[in-house]
């Protein structure tokens, strides 16, 4: 199964060609958002991120489907 991941702000990957903001990721069927984040090696706590799948916020245990559009962004504190 393949999903498209959009990385925002500090989660973008730095490459010699510049920041990588979008990538297609192959996952096993039944993978969750938490599995995806672990596979990407993102060390930010889940509580510190806004997780969006196909335009809607989703919990980390959300099961992903073929072709999903996932946006991962750091949560903004209103402190």
N, CA, C and O atoms as a Tripos MOL2 file, in Angstrom:
@<TRIPOS>MOLECULE
protein
  316   315    79     0     0
PROTEIN
NO_CHARGES

@<TRIPOS>ATOM
      1 N           0.8500   -1.1650    0.0000 N.3       1 UNK1
      2 CA          0.0000    0.0000    0.0000 C.3       1 UNK1
      3 C           0.8990    1.2310    0.0000 C.2       1 UNK1
      4 O           1.9530    1.2440    0.6350 O.2       1 UNK1
      5 N           0.4680    2.2650   -0.7200 N.am      2 UNK2
      6 CA          1.2510    3.4950   -0.7960 C.3       2 UNK2
      7 C           0.4020    4.6820   -0.3590 C.2       2 UNK2
      8 O          -0.7570    4.8160   -0.7520 O.2       2 UNK2
      9 N           1.0130    5.5540    0.4740 N.am      3 UNK3
     10 CA          0.3820    6.7970    0.8830 C.3       3 UNK3
     11 C           1.3200    7.9480    0.5470 C.2       3 UNK3
     12 O           2.5280    7.7570    0.4030 O.2       3 UNK3
     13 N           0.7550    9.1430    0.4230 N.am      4 UNK4
     14 CA          1.5630   10.3370    0.1870 C.3       4 UNK4
     15 C           1.6400   11.1130    1.4930 C.2       4 UNK4
     16 O           0.6210   11.3990    2.1230 O.2       4 UNK4
     17 N           2.8690   11.4520    1.8900 N.am      5 UNK5
     18 CA          3.0970   12.1550    3.1490 C.3       5 UNK5
     19 C           3.6000   13.5580    2.8430 C.2       5 UNK5
     20 O           4.5240   13.7460    2.0530 O.2       5 UNK5
     21 N           2.9720   14.5380    3.4860 N.am      6 UNK6
     22 CA          3.3900   15.9350    3.3830 C.3       6 UNK6
     23 C           3.9690   16.3240    4.7400 C.2       6 UNK6
     24 O           3.2690   16.2790    5.7520 O.2       6 UNK6
     25 N           5.2350   16.7010    4.7600 N.am      7 UNK7
     26 CA          5.9170   17.0880    5.9940 C.3       7 UNK7
     27 C           5.9590   18.6110    6.0800 C.2       7 UNK7
     28 O           6.3420   19.2840    5.1230 O.2       7 UNK7
     29 N           5.5680   19.1400    7.2180 N.am      8 UNK8
     30 CA          5.4840   20.5900    7.3830 C.3       8 UNK8
     31 C           6.5590   21.0940    8.3380 C.2       8 UNK8
     32 O           6.9390   20.4050    9.2840 O.2       8 UNK8
     33 N           7.0350   22.2880    8.0810 N.am      9 UNK9
     34 CA          8.0060   23.0490    8.8810 C.3       9 UNK9
     35 C           9.1820   22.1880    9.3350 C.2       9 UNK9
     36 O           9.9050   21.6550    8.4940 O.2       9 UNK9
     37 N           9.3880   22.0410   10.6330 N.am     10 UNK10
     38 CA         10.6010   21.3780   11.1370 C.3      10 UNK10
     39 C          10.6340   19.8800   10.8450 C.2      10 UNK10
     40 O          11.6680   19.2460   11.0550 O.2      10 UNK10
     41 N           9.5440   19.2990   10.3740 N.am     11 UNK11
     42 CA          9.5280   17.8690   10.0560 C.3      11 UNK11
     43 C          10.0510   17.5810    8.6520 C.2      11 UNK11
     44 O          10.2660   16.4200    8.3030 O.2      11 UNK11
     45 N          10.2610   18.6240    7.8380 N.am     12 UNK12
     46 CA         10.7690   18.4150    6.4880 C.3      12 UNK12
     47 C          12.1520   17.7770    6.5500 C.2      12 UNK12
     48 O          12.9380   18.0420    7.4600 O.2      12 UNK12
     49 N          12.4290   16.9320    5.5620 N.am     13 UNK13
     50 CA         13.7240   16.2650    5.4750 C.3      13 UNK13
     51 C          14.7040   17.1460    4.7120 C.2      13 UNK13
     52 O          14.3800   17.6620    3.6430 O.2      13 UNK13
     53 N          15.8850   17.3140    5.2540 N.am     14 UNK14
     54 CA         16.9060   18.0930    4.5560 C.3      14 UNK14
     55 C          17.7050   17.1560    3.6480 C.2      14 UNK14
     56 O          18.2380   16.1410    4.0990 O.2      14 UNK14
     57 N          17.7800   17.5060    2.3790 N.am     15 UNK15
     58 CA         18.5340   16.7290    1.3930 C.3      15 UNK15
     59 C          19.4810   17.6820    0.6730 C.2      15 UNK15
     60 O          19.3160   18.8980    0.7690 O.2      15 UNK15
     61 N          20.4690   17.1560   -0.0460 N.am     16 UNK16
     62 CA         21.3700   18.0390   -0.8010 C.3      16 UNK16
     63 C          20.6310   18.9120   -1.8200 C.2      16 UNK16
     64 O          21.1090   19.9900   -2.1740 O.2      16 UNK16
     65 N          19.4590   18.4460   -2.2940 N.am     17 UNK17
     66 CA         18.6830   19.2120   -3.2670 C.3      17 UNK17
     67 C          17.7670   20.2400   -2.6000 C.2      17 UNK17
     68 O          17.0940   21.0100   -3.2860 O.2      17 UNK17
     69 N          17.7400   20.2550   -1.2800 N.am     18 UNK18
     70 CA         16.8660   21.1680   -0.5440 C.3      18 UNK18
     71 C          15.8940   20.3850    0.3170 C.2      18 UNK18
     72 O          15.9630   19.1570    0.3760 O.2      18 UNK18
     73 N          14.9810   21.0910    0.9910 N.am     19 UNK19
     74 CA         14.0470   20.4020    1.8900 C.3      19 UNK19
     75 C          13.0710   19.5090    1.1300 C.2      19 UNK19
     76 O          12.5430   19.8880    0.0850 O.2      19 UNK19
     77 N          12.8460   18.3190    1.6750 N.am     20 UNK20
     78 CA         11.8830   17.3890    1.0960 C.3      20 UNK20
     79 C          10.5840   17.5300    1.8690 C.2      20 UNK20
     80 O          10.5170   17.2240    3.0590 O.2      20 UNK20
     81 N           9.5530   17.9980    1.1770 N.am     21 UNK21
     82 CA          8.2650   18.2780    1.8220 C.3      21 UNK21
     83 C           7.2270   17.2010    1.5490 C.2      21 UNK21
     84 O           6.2840   17.0470    2.3250 O.2      21 UNK21
     85 N           7.3800   16.4590    0.4690 N.am     22 UNK22
     86 CA          6.3800   15.4720    0.0590 C.3      22 UNK22
     87 C           7.0820   14.1980   -0.3570 C.2      22 UNK22
     88 O           8.1100   14.2330   -1.0330 O.2      22 UNK22
     89 N           6.5160   13.0660    0.0540 N.am     23 UNK23
     90 CA          7.0880   11.7740   -0.3370 C.3      23 UNK23
     91 C           6.0070   10.7160   -0.3910 C.2      23 UNK23
     92 O           5.0240   10.7680    0.3480 O.2      23 UNK23
     93 N           6.2040    9.7600   -1.2750 N.am     24 UNK24
     94 CA          5.3340    8.5880   -1.3210 C.3      24 UNK24
     95 C           5.9950    7.5070   -0.4760 C.2      24 UNK24
     96 O           7.1960    7.2630   -0.5950 O.2      24 UNK24
     97 N           5.2110    6.8650    0.3730 N.am     25 UNK25
     98 CA          5.7320    5.8700    1.3090 C.3      25 UNK25
     99 C           4.9480    4.5770    1.1470 C.2      25 UNK25
    100 O           3.7170    4.5840    1.1490 O.2      25 UNK25
    101 N           5.6670    3.4690    1.0080 N.am     26 UNK26
    102 CA          5.0440    2.1480    0.9370 C.3      26 UNK26
    103 C           4.9400    1.5890    2.3550 C.2      26 UNK26
    104 O           5.9080    1.6010    3.1160 O.2      26 UNK26
    105 N           3.7480    1.0990    2.6910 N.am     27 UNK27
    106 CA          3.4890    0.5350    4.0160 C.3      27 UNK27
    107 C           2.7910   -0.8080    3.8770 C.2      27 UNK27
    108 O           2.2060   -1.1170    2.8390 O.2      27 UNK27
    109 N           2.8620   -1.5960    4.9330 N.am     28 UNK28
    110 CA          2.1100   -2.8420    4.9650 C.3      28 UNK28
    111 C           0.6330   -2.5340    5.1550 C.2      28 UNK28
    112 O           0.2810   -1.5680    5.8320 O.2      28 UNK28
    113 N          -0.2190   -3.3360    4.5700 N.am     29 UNK29
    114 CA         -1.6520   -3.1840    4.7440 C.3      29 UNK29
    115 C          -1.9800   -3.2470    6.2350 C.2      29 UNK29
    116 O          -1.4380   -4.0810    6.9600 O.2      29 UNK29
    117 N          -2.8650   -2.3660    6.6860 N.am     30 UNK30
    118 CA         -3.2430   -2.3330    8.0970 C.3      30 UNK30
    119 C          -2.3700   -1.4230    8.9400 C.2      30 UNK30
    120 O          -2.5520   -1.3500   10.1560 O.2      30 UNK30
    121 N          -1.4150   -0.7210    8.3160 N.am     31 UNK31
    122 CA         -0.5410    0.1850    9.0620 C.3      31 UNK31
    123 C          -1.3220    1.3830    9.5740 C.2      31 UNK31
    124 O          -2.2770    1.8370    8.9420 O.2      31 UNK31
    125 N          -0.9040    1.8850   10.7250 N.am     32 UNK32
    126 CA         -1.5300    3.0460   11.3440 C.3      32 UNK32
    127 C          -0.6610    4.2880   11.1460 C.2      32 UNK32
    128 O           0.4690    4.2020   10.6640 O.2      32 UNK32
    129 N          -1.2050    5.4330   11.5230 N.am     33 UNK33
    130 CA         -0.4060    6.6610   11.4990 C.3      33 UNK33
    131 C           0.8310    6.5180   12.3810 C.2      33 UNK33
    132 O           1.9150    6.9640   12.0040 O.2      33 UNK33
    133 N           0.6810    5.9040   13.5450 N.am     34 UNK34
    134 CA          1.8240    5.6970   14.4380 C.3      34 UNK34
    135 C           2.8960    4.8460   13.7570 C.2      34 UNK34
    136 O           4.0870    5.1210   13.9020 O.2      34 UNK34
    137 N           2.4830    3.8140   13.0140 N.am     35 UNK35
    138 CA          3.4450    2.9780   12.2820 C.3      35 UNK35
    139 C           4.1950    3.8220   11.2490 C.2      35 UNK35
    140 O           5.4140    3.7120   11.1160 O.2      35 UNK35
    141 N           3.4650    4.6590   10.5250 N.am     36 UNK36
    142 CA          4.0670    5.5200    9.5120 C.3      36 UNK36
    143 C           5.1070    6.4440   10.1420 C.2      36 UNK36
    144 O           6.2210    6.5710    9.6320 O.2      36 UNK36
    145 N           4.7470    7.0830   11.2410 N.am     37 UNK37
    146 CA          5.6530    8.0190   11.9090 C.3      37 UNK37
    147 C           6.9090    7.2970   12.3800 C.2      37 UNK37
    148 O           8.0140    7.8290   12.2720 O.2      37 UNK37
    149 N           6.7390    6.0940   12.9000 N.am     38 UNK38
    150 CA          7.8920    5.2970   13.3270 C.3      38 UNK38
    151 C           8.7600    4.9280   12.1290 C.2      38 UNK38
    152 O           9.9840    5.0380   12.1990 O.2      38 UNK38
    153 N           8.1440    4.4920   11.0310 N.am     39 UNK39
    154 CA          8.8910    4.1300    9.8230 C.3      39 UNK39
    155 C           9.6900    5.3070    9.2790 C.2      39 UNK39
    156 O          10.7820    5.1260    8.7410 O.2      39 UNK39
    157 N           9.1440    6.5200    9.4200 N.am     40 UNK40
    158 CA          9.8360    7.7160    8.9340 C.3      40 UNK40
    159 C          10.9490    8.1680    9.8780 C.2      40 UNK40
    160 O          11.7510    9.0340    9.5260 O.2      40 UNK40
    161 N          10.9980    7.5860   11.0710 N.am     41 UNK41
    162 CA         12.0340    7.9520   12.0300 C.3      41 UNK41
    163 C          11.8100    9.3040   12.6810 C.2      41 UNK41
    164 O          12.7600    9.9320   13.1500 O.2      41 UNK41
    165 N          10.5740    9.7560   12.7140 N.am     42 UNK42
    166 CA         10.2610   11.0420   13.3500 C.3      42 UNK42
    167 C          10.2520   10.8380   14.8560 C.2      42 UNK42
    168 O           9.5230    9.9910   15.3720 O.2      42 UNK42
    169 N          11.0690   11.6200   15.5610 N.am     43 UNK43
    170 CA         11.2220   11.4320   17.0000 C.3      43 UNK43
    171 C          10.3520   12.3520   17.8320 C.2      43 UNK43
    172 O          10.3190   12.2280   19.0560 O.2      43 UNK43
    173 N           9.6490   13.2720   17.1950 N.am     44 UNK44
    174 CA          8.7590   14.1720   17.9340 C.3      44 UNK44
    175 C           7.6340   13.3480   18.5610 C.2      44 UNK44
    176 O           7.0800   12.4660   17.9040 O.2      44 UNK44
    177 N           7.2880   13.6230   19.8280 N.am     45 UNK45
    178 CA          6.1840   12.8800   20.4550 C.3      45 UNK45
    179 C           4.8800   13.0820   19.6810 C.2      45 UNK45
    180 O           4.6240   14.1640   19.1520 O.2      45 UNK45
    181 N           4.0680   12.0440   19.6190 N.am     46 UNK46
    182 CA          2.7920   12.1250   18.9100 C.3      46 UNK46
    183 C           1.9270   13.2620   19.4380 C.2      46 UNK46
    184 O           1.1900   13.8900   18.6780 O.2      46 UNK46
    185 N           2.0180   13.5270   20.7430 N.am     47 UNK47
    186 CA          1.2200   14.5970   21.3470 C.3      47 UNK47
    187 C           1.6410   15.9640   20.8180 C.2      47 UNK47
    188 O           0.8850   16.9290   20.9310 O.2      47 UNK47
    189 N           2.8370   16.0570   20.2440 N.am     48 UNK48
    190 CA          3.3490   17.3220   19.7410 C.3      48 UNK48
    191 C           3.0820   17.5380   18.2580 C.2      48 UNK48
    192 O           3.5880   18.4920   17.6670 O.2      48 UNK48
    193 N           2.2820   16.6490   17.6500 N.am     49 UNK49
    194 CA          2.0160   16.7610   16.2190 C.3      49 UNK49
    195 C           0.5300   16.7920   15.9300 C.2      49 UNK49
    196 O          -0.2780   16.1950   16.6430 O.2      49 UNK49
    197 N           0.1910   17.5000   14.8710 N.am     50 UNK50
    198 CA         -1.1590   17.4720   14.3250 C.3      50 UNK50
    199 C          -1.1300   16.4630   13.1910 C.2      50 UNK50
    200 O          -0.3350   16.5990   12.2620 O.2      50 UNK50
    201 N          -1.9890   15.4510   13.2550 N.am     51 UNK51
    202 CA         -2.0440   14.3740   12.2750 C.3      51 UNK51
    203 C          -3.3070   14.5380   11.4400 C.2      51 UNK51
    204 O          -4.4150   14.5490   11.9770 O.2      51 UNK51
    205 N          -3.1420   14.6640   10.1330 N.am     52 UNK52
    206 CA         -4.2690   14.9060    9.2390 C.3      52 UNK52
    207 C          -4.2400   13.8740    8.1160 C.2      52 UNK52
    208 O          -3.2140   13.6830    7.4620 O.2      52 UNK52
    209 N          -5.3740   13.2110    7.8990 N.am     53 UNK53
    210 CA         -5.5090   12.2380    6.8120 C.3      53 UNK53
    211 C          -6.6720   12.6760    5.9340 C.2      53 UNK53
    212 O          -7.8020   12.8170    6.4030 O.2      53 UNK53
    213 N          -6.3840   12.8850    4.6720 N.am     54 UNK54
    214 CA         -7.4020   13.2870    3.7010 C.3      54 UNK54
    215 C          -8.2150   14.4950    4.1740 C.2      54 UNK54
    216 O          -9.4340   14.5440    4.0110 O.2      54 UNK54
    217 N          -7.5070   15.4740    4.7660 N.am     55 UNK55
    218 CA         -8.1470   16.7230    5.1620 C.3      55 UNK55
    219 C          -8.8250   16.7220    6.5160 C.2      55 UNK55
    220 O          -9.4330   17.7230    6.8930 O.2      55 UNK55
    221 N          -8.7390   15.6150    7.2670 N.am     56 UNK56
    222 CA         -9.3850   15.5410    8.5830 C.3      56 UNK56
    223 C          -8.3700   15.1090    9.6310 C.2      56 UNK56
    224 O          -7.5310   14.2470    9.3700 O.2      56 UNK56
    225 N          -8.4460   15.7050   10.8120 N.am     57 UNK57
    226 CA         -7.5540   15.2780   11.8850 C.3      57 UNK57
    227 C          -7.8610   13.8220   12.2260 C.2      57 UNK57
    228 O          -9.0020   13.3710   12.1270 O.2      57 UNK57
    229 N          -6.8250   13.1050   12.6260 N.am     58 UNK58
    230 CA         -6.9810   11.6780   12.9030 C.3      58 UNK58
    231 C          -6.1100   11.2930   14.0930 C.2      58 UNK58
    232 O          -5.0630   11.9000   14.3180 O.2      58 UNK58
    233 N          -6.5370   10.2810   14.8590 N.am     59 UNK59
    234 CA         -5.7210    9.7950   15.9730 C.3      59 UNK59
    235 C          -4.5620    8.9520   15.4460 C.2      59 UNK59
    236 O          -4.5830    8.5030   14.3000 O.2      59 UNK59
    237 N          -3.5640    8.7440   16.2790 N.am     60 UNK60
    238 CA         -2.3800    7.9950   15.8600 C.3      60 UNK60
    239 C          -2.6870    6.5350   15.5360 C.2      60 UNK60
    240 O          -1.9160    5.8900   14.8250 O.2      60 UNK60
    241 N          -3.8070    5.9990   16.0470 N.am     61 UNK61
    242 CA         -4.1540    4.5980   15.7560 C.3      61 UNK61
    243 C          -5.0190    4.4580   14.5060 C.2      61 UNK61
    244 O          -5.5200    3.3720   14.2160 O.2      61 UNK61
    245 N          -5.1980    5.5650   13.7560 N.am     62 UNK62
    246 CA         -5.9790    5.5420   12.5160 C.3      62 UNK62
    247 C          -5.3180    4.6090   11.4990 C.2      62 UNK62
    248 O          -4.1230    4.7350   11.2300 O.2      62 UNK62
    249 N          -6.0780    3.6880   10.9410 N.am     63 UNK63
    250 CA         -5.5520    2.7510    9.9420 C.3      63 UNK63
    251 C          -5.5620    3.4310    8.5800 C.2      63 UNK63
    252 O          -6.5850    3.9520    8.1370 O.2      63 UNK63
    253 N          -4.4130    3.4170    7.9300 N.am     64 UNK64
    254 CA         -4.2530    4.0750    6.6360 C.3      64 UNK64
    255 C          -4.7160    3.1710    5.5030 C.2      64 UNK64
    256 O          -4.7110    1.9450    5.6200 O.2      64 UNK64
    257 N          -5.1170    3.8070    4.3980 N.am     65 UNK65
    258 CA         -5.5740    3.1010    3.2050 C.3      65 UNK65
    259 C          -4.7720    3.5460    1.9950 C.2      65 UNK65
    260 O          -4.1810    4.6260    1.9910 O.2      65 UNK65
    261 N          -4.7570    2.7150    0.9780 N.am     66 UNK66
    262 CA         -4.0850    3.0280   -0.2830 C.3      66 UNK66
    263 C          -4.4910    4.4160   -0.7720 C.2      66 UNK66
    264 O          -5.6780    4.7350   -0.8380 O.2      66 UNK66
    265 N          -3.4930    5.2450   -1.1160 N.am     67 UNK67
    266 CA         -3.7490    6.5480   -1.6950 C.3      67 UNK67
    267 C          -4.0560    7.6620   -0.7130 C.2      67 UNK67
    268 O          -4.2970    8.7960   -1.1270 O.2      67 UNK67
    269 N          -4.0530    7.3620    0.5930 N.am     68 UNK68
    270 CA         -4.3190    8.4150    1.5720 C.3      68 UNK68
    271 C          -3.3070    9.5450    1.4440 C.2      68 UNK68
    272 O          -2.1450    9.3200    1.1030 O.2      68 UNK68
    273 N          -3.7620   10.7620    1.7220 N.am     69 UNK69
    274 CA         -2.9150   11.9490    1.7830 C.3      69 UNK69
    275 C          -2.7340   12.2860    3.2630 C.2      69 UNK69
    276 O          -3.6930   12.6410    3.9470 O.2      69 UNK69
    277 N          -1.5090   12.1730    3.7450 N.am     70 UNK70
    278 CA         -1.2120   12.3810    5.1620 C.3      70 UNK70
    279 C          -0.3970   13.6570    5.3210 C.2      70 UNK70
    280 O           0.6070   13.8480    4.6350 O.2      70 UNK70
    281 N          -0.8280   14.5280    6.2240 N.am     71 UNK71
    282 CA         -0.0700   15.7340    6.5610 C.3      71 UNK71
    283 C           0.3730   15.6020    8.0100 C.2      71 UNK71
    284 O          -0.4380   15.3600    8.9030 O.2      71 UNK71
    285 N           1.6820   15.7670    8.2300 N.am     72 UNK72
    286 CA          2.2520   15.7310    9.5690 C.3      72 UNK72
    287 C           2.8190   17.1160    9.8620 C.2      72 UNK72
    288 O           3.6670   17.6160    9.1250 O.2      72 UNK72
    289 N           2.3460   17.7260   10.9370 N.am     73 UNK73
    290 CA          2.8280   19.0530   11.2670 C.3      73 UNK73
    291 C           2.9490   19.2080   12.7680 C.2      73 UNK73
    292 O           2.1580   18.6460   13.5260 O.2      73 UNK73
    293 N           3.9550   19.9830   13.2010 N.am     74 UNK74
    294 CA          4.0830   20.2340   14.6370 C.3      74 UNK74
    295 C           2.8720   21.0140   15.1220 C.2      74 UNK74
    296 O           2.4030   21.9300   14.4480 O.2      74 UNK74
    297 N           2.3720   20.6500   16.2860 N.am     75 UNK75
    298 CA          1.2520   21.3820   16.8860 C.3      75 UNK75
    299 C           1.7670   22.7300   17.3830 C.2      75 UNK75
    300 O           2.9140   22.8420   17.8150 O.2      75 UNK75
    301 N           0.9300   23.7290   17.3200 N.am     76 UNK76
    302 CA          1.3050   25.0630   17.7780 C.3      76 UNK76
    303 C           0.6630   25.3030   19.1300 C.2      76 UNK76
    304 O          -0.5490   25.1610   19.2940 O.2      76 UNK76
    305 N           1.4860   25.6650   20.0850 N.am     77 UNK77
    306 CA          0.9890   25.9390   21.4310 C.3      77 UNK77
    307 C           0.5480   27.3930   21.5200 C.2      77 UNK77
    308 O           1.2320   28.2920   21.0300 O.2      77 UNK77
    309 N          -0.5750   27.6070   22.1360 N.am     78 UNK78
    310 CA         -1.0890   28.9570   22.2960 C.3      78 UNK78
    311 C          -0.6390   29.6240   23.5810 C.2      78 UNK78
    312 O          -1.2080   30.6410   23.9780 O.2      78 UNK78
    313 N           0.3910   29.0610   24.2510 N.am     79 UNK79
    314 CA          0.8650   29.5270   25.5380 C.3      79 UNK79
    315 C           1.1760   30.9490   25.5550 C.2      79 UNK79
    316 O           1.5900   31.4790   26.5860 O.2      79 UNK79
@<TRIPOS>BOND
     1     1     2 1
     2     2     3 1
     3     3     4 2
     4     3     5 am
     5     5     6 1
     6     6     7 1
     7     7     8 2
     8     7     9 am
     9     9    10 1
    10    10    11 1
    11    11    12 2
    12    11    13 am
    13    13    14 1
    14    14    15 1
    15    15    16 2
    16    15    17 am
    17    17    18 1
    18    18    19 1
    19    19    20 2
    20    19    21 am
    21    21    22 1
    22    22    23 1
    23    23    24 2
    24    23    25 am
    25    25    26 1
    26    26    27 1
    27    27    28 2
    28    27    29 am
    29    29    30 1
    30    30    31 1
    31    31    32 2
    32    31    33 am
    33    33    34 1
    34    34    35 1
    35    35    36 2
    36    35    37 am
    37    37    38 1
    38    38    39 1
    39    39    40 2
    40    39    41 am
    41    41    42 1
    42    42    43 1
    43    43    44 2
    44    43    45 am
    45    45    46 1
    46    46    47 1
    47    47    48 2
    48    47    49 am
    49    49    50 1
    50    50    51 1
    51    51    52 2
    52    51    53 am
    53    53    54 1
    54    54    55 1
    55    55    56 2
    56    55    57 am
    57    57    58 1
    58    58    59 1
    59    59    60 2
    60    59    61 am
    61    61    62 1
    62    62    63 1
    63    63    64 2
    64    63    65 am
    65    65    66 1
    66    66    67 1
    67    67    68 2
    68    67    69 am
    69    69    70 1
    70    70    71 1
    71    71    72 2
    72    71    73 am
    73    73    74 1
    74    74    75 1
    75    75    76 2
    76    75    77 am
    77    77    78 1
    78    78    79 1
    79    79    80 2
    80    79    81 am
    81    81    82 1
    82    82    83 1
    83    83    84 2
    84    83    85 am
    85    85    86 1
    86    86    87 1
    87    87    88 2
    88    87    89 am
    89    89    90 1
    90    90    91 1
    91    91    92 2
    92    91    93 am
    93    93    94 1
    94    94    95 1
    95    95    96 2
    96    95    97 am
    97    97    98 1
    98    98    99 1
    99    99   100 2
   100    99   101 am
   101   101   102 1
   102   102   103 1
   103   103   104 2
   104   103   105 am
   105   105   106 1
   106   106   107 1
   107   107   108 2
   108   107   109 am
   109   109   110 1
   110   110   111 1
   111   111   112 2
   112   111   113 am
   113   113   114 1
   114   114   115 1
   115   115   116 2
   116   115   117 am
   117   117   118 1
   118   118   119 1
   119   119   120 2
   120   119   121 am
   121   121   122 1
   122   122   123 1
   123   123   124 2
   124   123   125 am
   125   125   126 1
   126   126   127 1
   127   127   128 2
   128   127   129 am
   129   129   130 1
   130   130   131 1
   131   131   132 2
   132   131   133 am
   133   133   134 1
   134   134   135 1
   135   135   136 2
   136   135   137 am
   137   137   138 1
   138   138   139 1
   139   139   140 2
   140   139   141 am
   141   141   142 1
   142   142   143 1
   143   143   144 2
   144   143   145 am
   145   145   146 1
   146   146   147 1
   147   147   148 2
   148   147   149 am
   149   149   150 1
   150   150   151 1
   151   151   152 2
   152   151   153 am
   153   153   154 1
   154   154   155 1
   155   155   156 2
   156   155   157 am
   157   157   158 1
   158   158   159 1
   159   159   160 2
   160   159   161 am
   161   161   162 1
   162   162   163 1
   163   163   164 2
   164   163   165 am
   165   165   166 1
   166   166   167 1
   167   167   168 2
   168   167   169 am
   169   169   170 1
   170   170   171 1
   171   171   172 2
   172   171   173 am
   173   173   174 1
   174   174   175 1
   175   175   176 2
   176   175   177 am
   177   177   178 1
   178   178   179 1
   179   179   180 2
   180   179   181 am
   181   181   182 1
   182   182   183 1
   183   183   184 2
   184   183   185 am
   185   185   186 1
   186   186   187 1
   187   187   188 2
   188   187   189 am
   189   189   190 1
   190   190   191 1
   191   191   192 2
   192   191   193 am
   193   193   194 1
   194   194   195 1
   195   195   196 2
   196   195   197 am
   197   197   198 1
   198   198   199 1
   199   199   200 2
   200   199   201 am
   201   201   202 1
   202   202   203 1
   203   203   204 2
   204   203   205 am
   205   205   206 1
   206   206   207 1
   207   207   208 2
   208   207   209 am
   209   209   210 1
   210   210   211 1
   211   211   212 2
   212   211   213 am
   213   213   214 1
   214   214   215 1
   215   215   216 2
   216   215   217 am
   217   217   218 1
   218   218   219 1
   219   219   220 2
   220   219   221 am
   221   221   222 1
   222   222   223 1
   223   223   224 2
   224   223   225 am
   225   225   226 1
   226   226   227 1
   227   227   228 2
   228   227   229 am
   229   229   230 1
   230   230   231 1
   231   231   232 2
   232   231   233 am
   233   233   234 1
   234   234   235 1
   235   235   236 2
   236   235   237 am
   237   237   238 1
   238   238   239 1
   239   239   240 2
   240   239   241 am
   241   241   242 1
   242   242   243 1
   243   243   244 2
   244   243   245 am
   245   245   246 1
   246   246   247 1
   247   247   248 2
   248   247   249 am
   249   249   250 1
   250   250   251 1
   251   251   252 2
   252   251   253 am
   253   253   254 1
   254   254   255 1
   255   255   256 2
   256   255   257 am
   257   257   258 1
   258   258   259 1
   259   259   260 2
   260   259   261 am
   261   261   262 1
   262   262   263 1
   263   263   264 2
   264   263   265 am
   265   265   266 1
   266   266   267 1
   267   267   268 2
   268   267   269 am
   269   269   270 1
   270   270   271 1
   271   271   272 2
   272   271   273 am
   273   273   274 1
   274   274   275 1
   275   275   276 2
   276   275   277 am
   277   277   278 1
   278   278   279 1
   279   279   280 2
   280   279   281 am
   281   281   282 1
   282   282   283 1
   283   283   284 2
   284   283   285 am
   285   285   286 1
   286   286   287 1
   287   287   288 2
   288   287   289 am
   289   289   290 1
   290   290   291 1
   291   291   292 2
   292   291   293 am
   293   293   294 1
   294   294   295 1
   295   295   296 2
   296   295   297 am
   297   297   298 1
   298   298   299 1
   299   299   300 2
   300   299   301 am
   301   301   302 1
   302   302   303 1
   303   303   304 2
   304   303   305 am
   305   305   306 1
   306   306   307 1
   307   307   308 2
   308   307   309 am
   309   309   310 1
   310   310   311 1
   311   311   312 2
   312   311   313 am
   313   313   314 1
   314   314   315 1
   315   315   316 2
@<TRIPOS>SUBSTRUCTURE
     1 UNK1         2 RESIDUE 1 A UNK
     2 UNK2         6 RESIDUE 1 A UNK
     3 UNK3        10 RESIDUE 1 A UNK
     4 UNK4        14 RESIDUE 1 A UNK
     5 UNK5        18 RESIDUE 1 A UNK
     6 UNK6        22 RESIDUE 1 A UNK
     7 UNK7        26 RESIDUE 1 A UNK
     8 UNK8        30 RESIDUE 1 A UNK
     9 UNK9        34 RESIDUE 1 A UNK
    10 UNK10       38 RESIDUE 1 A UNK
    11 UNK11       42 RESIDUE 1 A UNK
    12 UNK12       46 RESIDUE 1 A UNK
    13 UNK13       50 RESIDUE 1 A UNK
    14 UNK14       54 RESIDUE 1 A UNK
    15 UNK15       58 RESIDUE 1 A UNK
    16 UNK16       62 RESIDUE 1 A UNK
    17 UNK17       66 RESIDUE 1 A UNK
    18 UNK18       70 RESIDUE 1 A UNK
    19 UNK19       74 RESIDUE 1 A UNK
    20 UNK20       78 RESIDUE 1 A UNK
    21 UNK21       82 RESIDUE 1 A UNK
    22 UNK22       86 RESIDUE 1 A UNK
    23 UNK23       90 RESIDUE 1 A UNK
    24 UNK24       94 RESIDUE 1 A UNK
    25 UNK25       98 RESIDUE 1 A UNK
    26 UNK26      102 RESIDUE 1 A UNK
    27 UNK27      106 RESIDUE 1 A UNK
    28 UNK28      110 RESIDUE 1 A UNK
    29 UNK29      114 RESIDUE 1 A UNK
    30 UNK30      118 RESIDUE 1 A UNK
    31 UNK31      122 RESIDUE 1 A UNK
    32 UNK32      126 RESIDUE 1 A UNK
    33 UNK33      130 RESIDUE 1 A UNK
    34 UNK34      134 RESIDUE 1 A UNK
    35 UNK35      138 RESIDUE 1 A UNK
    36 UNK36      142 RESIDUE 1 A UNK
    37 UNK37      146 RESIDUE 1 A UNK
    38 UNK38      150 RESIDUE 1 A UNK
    39 UNK39      154 RESIDUE 1 A UNK
    40 UNK40      158 RESIDUE 1 A UNK
    41 UNK41      162 RESIDUE 1 A UNK
    42 UNK42      166 RESIDUE 1 A UNK
    43 UNK43      170 RESIDUE 1 A UNK
    44 UNK44      174 RESIDUE 1 A UNK
    45 UNK45      178 RESIDUE 1 A UNK
    46 UNK46      182 RESIDUE 1 A UNK
    47 UNK47      186 RESIDUE 1 A UNK
    48 UNK48      190 RESIDUE 1 A UNK
    49 UNK49      194 RESIDUE 1 A UNK
    50 UNK50      198 RESIDUE 1 A UNK
    51 UNK51      202 RESIDUE 1 A UNK
    52 UNK52      206 RESIDUE 1 A UNK
    53 UNK53      210 RESIDUE 1 A UNK
    54 UNK54      214 RESIDUE 1 A UNK
    55 UNK55      218 RESIDUE 1 A UNK
    56 UNK56      222 RESIDUE 1 A UNK
    57 UNK57      226 RESIDUE 1 A UNK
    58 UNK58      230 RESIDUE 1 A UNK
    59 UNK59      234 RESIDUE 1 A UNK
    60 UNK60      238 RESIDUE 1 A UNK
    61 UNK61      242 RESIDUE 1 A UNK
    62 UNK62      246 RESIDUE 1 A UNK
    63 UNK63      250 RESIDUE 1 A UNK
    64 UNK64      254 RESIDUE 1 A UNK
    65 UNK65      258 RESIDUE 1 A UNK
    66 UNK66      262 RESIDUE 1 A UNK
    67 UNK67      266 RESIDUE 1 A UNK
    68 UNK68      270 RESIDUE 1 A UNK
    69 UNK69      274 RESIDUE 1 A UNK
    70 UNK70      278 RESIDUE 1 A UNK
    71 UNK71      282 RESIDUE 1 A UNK
    72 UNK72      286 RESIDUE 1 A UNK
    73 UNK73      290 RESIDUE 1 A UNK
    74 UNK74      294 RESIDUE 1 A UNK
    75 UNK75      298 RESIDUE 1 A UNK
    76 UNK76      302 RESIDUE 1 A UNK
    77 UNK77      306 RESIDUE 1 A UNK
    78 UNK78      310 RESIDUE 1 A UNK
    79 UNK79      314 RESIDUE 1 A UNK
